């Protein structure tokens, strides 16, 4: 079963948005940027019809970090954007998880963006 899941993830990633246009996740994570692919697979699976909207929320969040708009403000705006983009319960749950992730683990990304 695990091999099937790995294959499914790889298959979904191969038909996804080009890496240079996907903004959810981080190139600077501890896994060599794996969070980008992981986030895309999760959004493909749970929010497919809203993928573009979710990606735009991530892009705006990245831009906010880059302009040092205040981590708390950037994260709150990101969470609101994801909530508005969601069109189903599973997509809302995905957005909530992404929101929590930036709040809990985004400090280093925020600091790096300011350098």
Secondary structure as GFF3:
##gff-version 3
##sequence-region A 1 115
A	DSSP	alpha_helix	2	14	.	.	.	ID=ss1
A	DSSP	three_ten_helix	19	21	.	.	.	ID=ss2
A	DSSP	alpha_helix	34	46	.	.	.	ID=ss3
A	DSSP	three_ten_helix	48	50	.	.	.	ID=ss4
A	DSSP	alpha_helix	51	66	.	.	.	ID=ss5
A	DSSP	alpha_helix	71	85	.	.	.	ID=ss6
A	DSSP	alpha_helix	89	105	.	.	.	ID=ss7
A	DSSP	alpha_helix	107	113	.	.	.	ID=ss8
###
